[in-house]
Amino acid sequence: MKKAVFESEAALCAAFIARLPKDWTAYPETAGFDILLVRGADGAQIGVEAKMTLNPKVLLQAVEGIYSGRGSEGAAPDFRAALVPSGAAGAELKAVASYLGVVVIVMASEAEREAEEKAFADKFGLSYRRAHTSDKPWFTPELPVIGYDWRRQWADHCPAERCKVPAYVPDVVAGASGPSQLSEWKIKAIKICIILERRGFVTIADFKKVGIDRKRWLDMDWLAHSQDRGRYTAGRFALNLRLAHPVNYGQIEADFDKWKPADTEHRAELIAMPALL
């Protein structure tokens, strides 16, 4: 089989995410995986690691945390998978992956599909091509479906706890080198930035409400003490998370009324502040 051509692991991941079934949501760079897939019907998860060829490294990444031997289990996905271009998985390593409980997903590229369809058209005619190539899956095997016997291909690792999923789908590139992640801390930090933009200052009460420590903000000069006791304004090196996560920033900002601190909270905090602050 001719190897499918992708420019990078990021391009491979993007092609895969674009062809996912409707019930699955892809969370890029989440829970330590290139992609964490979540099934809408029941929350089932697949941790996916992507590589341009199937090798021992990607298998080690895919099974990380399963065989720790520490006597305790952490959060993990139900299923594990290695995503590679079609033609990039040798039979021997696919067999090893199967023993480890890792499904090898092979992804076709646009160029590969075009070449294949052209070959069909040249051999059997254009009508045959239209009738027999439109429903061919872009990747195999298919993702596990409720109500079907998928156990022969997909090993269910039955984790004690599933991976924590962020409240927003990260607006980051899956499979990128040195990827940015939308962590729980970063979501809280974005909320602080939004309050600061809207009000012009933040207070200790805001940090308590959001659930984040202010010490790092002051140490890094992201915030500075203002002349008003208990209030902080933008520092010399103000954090610009709107630039890092433009989509998520806008989503969190749109939900402002759901998580914003009450108007009375920062006022009460000012009254209760000790004189040394």
N, C-alpha and C positions, 0 to 999 in steps of 0.2 A: 504493500500500500504506500502511495506517495504521501510524504509528510505534509500536513497542512502548514501554511505559512502565516505566521503572526510576527509583527514587528517586535513585540515584547510580551512579558508576562501580563503587563497592564492591558495590552490590546487583547490578549487571550481572555482575561477576566471580563473585559467589557463586552466581548462577543458572547460569552457565556451568559452574562447577566441579561443581555438584550433578548435572549431566547428562552428565558425561564417561563415555566407555566404560570398562569395567572395567580394561583393560590400560594405561590412562594415569593417571599420578600428577601432580597439580598441586602445584608448589612456589611459593607466593605470594611476591611481592617478592624474587625470586631472580635473580642474575646481571644485574641492571639492568632486568629486565622486570617488568611487573605480575604475570604468571604465566609460569613456565617449566614446560612440559609434558614429561614423560619417559615414553617407551613402554617398558613392562616387558620386552617380548620381546627388544629389541636396544639399548635405551638411546637411541633416536632422540629428538631434542628439538625443541620448537616454542617460540619466544619470542613471547609474546603481549602486545601493548599494547592497553589498553582506553580507549575514549572514548565519550561520549554521542552523538557524530556523527562520521562519517568526514570528516576534515579534513587539511590538509597537515601539521599538527603531529604527529598520531599516525603518519602515514607516515614522517616524519623519525625519530621515536622507534623505529619498528619496524625501520628499516634501519640504525640507528646501528652503526658499526663495519664495515659491509660495504664501503663505498667510501671508505676512509680515505686510500688512495693513499700510504701510508707504506712500502710494500714488504714489510711483515711482517703476518702475521695473528695475531690473538689468539684466545682461546677464544670460541666462538659456537655458537648452535643450528643444527640442520640446516635448519629451516624458520622462516619469519617470518610473523606474522599480526597483523591489527588486528581487535579484537573490538568490535562496535557493535550497538546494538539494531536489530531488523529495521525497515526503513523509514527508516533514518538514513544510508544510503549512496547517494550519487548515482552515476549511471552513469559520468560523466566521471572522477571520482576513483577509482572501482573499476577503470577501465581503466588509470589511472596506476599504481595499486597493483600491478596485474598485470605491467606493464612492469618495476616495481621488484623483482618476485619476492615480493610480500607478498600473502598470501591474506586476503581480507576475510571474517571470520566474522560472520554476522548471527544474533542471538539473539532468540528470541521470549519474551515475558513471559507470566506466568500470566494476566493480564487479557486479553491479546491472544488467547491460546489459548481462554479461556472464551468470549469474544465470537464467535470463529470457529466454535467447536463449537456454540454456541447458534444461530448463523445456519444451520448445516447441519441442526440438529435441526428448526428451524422450517420449513425448506424441504423437507427429505427425510424427516423423522421421526427419532425417537430411536434406532431400531435402526440406521439408516444412520450416525448419528453414532458409535455405539459400534463399528461395524464398520470405519469409514474414518478415524477420527481418532486412535485409540490408538497407532498405529505411526508417526505423523508425527514427523519429527525436530524437536527443540527448537532446533537450530541447523544452519545450512548454510554451507559444505559440510561433509561428514563429514571426520573426521581421517584422515590417510593410513593405510592398512591394508597390512600385508605380504602380498604375493601378488596385489594388485590394481593396475591401471594408474591411479595417482593423479597422474602427472606432468603431466597437462593442467591440473590445478588447483594442485598444490603444487610450487613450485620448490625443488629441493634445492640448497642453497648449498654443500654439501660442505665444511664447515669443517675446517681443519687439526687443530683440537682442539675438543672439545665443552666446554660450560660446566661448571664444577665444581658438583656438587650437594651440598648439606649432608647430613650423616649422618641428620638428622631433618627431617621435613616442617615448615617454619616454622609456628608457631601465630600467624600475623599475618593481617591483613585485606588481601586483594589489592585493588589499586585505590584504597586509602584515601589521603587527603591527608596528606602527611608521614608515610609508613608506617615502622614499625619493621621491622628486618631481622634475621634469624638468621644472622649472619656466622660465619665460622670462628673469629674472635677471641671472639665472644660465647659460642660453645659451650665454648671453653676457659675463659673467665671463669666460666661456670656451674660447671664442674668445680672450680675453685678455691673458689667459694662453698660448694659441697657439702662439700668437705674441711674447710673452716673451720667449717661447722655441725656436722659430725660429731665433729671432733677438738678444736675450740676454738682452734686455731692452725694456721698453715701455715708451711712452711719454703722455703728456696731450692730444695731438692730437689724439692718439689712443683711449683714453677714450671718446673723443668727437665723433669720428667716430663710435665707437661701441654703444655709447649712455648709458654710465654707469658712476657713480660717483666714483672718485678715493679715496675719503676721507676714506671710510671704509677699503680699502685695506691698507692704511698707518696706520690707527688706530689699525688694527688687526695684523700688522707686516707681512702681506702677501707680501708687497713690501717694499723696502727700498730706500732712496735717494742714488743716485750714485755720484761719484766725478764729473761727467759731468752734467752741469746745465740742469734741465728739464728732466732728464732721471731717470727712476726707474728700479731697478733690483730686483731679488727675495729676499724676506725678510726671517727672522728667521723661520717663520711659513708659508712658501709658500703654497698656496692653491693647493691641488692635486685633481682636478676634473676628471682627467683621471681615477683614481682609483674608484671614485664614479659613473662615467657614462662612462664606456669604449666604449660601442657601439656608443652612441651619440657623444662622444668626437671624435671618428674616423670619423663619418659622417660630423661633423662640420669642422674637419680638411681637409676632402676631398673636401669640398666646399670653401676652403681658397681663391681661385682666385675670387670667387663671392663677398666676403665681405671684403677682405683685404684692409688696408689703402694704399694709394698711397705712393710710396717711397719718394716723395717730401714733404709729409705732416709733418713728424716728423722733417725734416730739417728746414722747414719754421717755425715750432713751436719753435725750439731752438733759431732762430734769434729774434723772437718776445718776448721771455721770459723776464720778468722784472728781474733786478739784484738780488732782494731779494729772488728769487727762485733758 
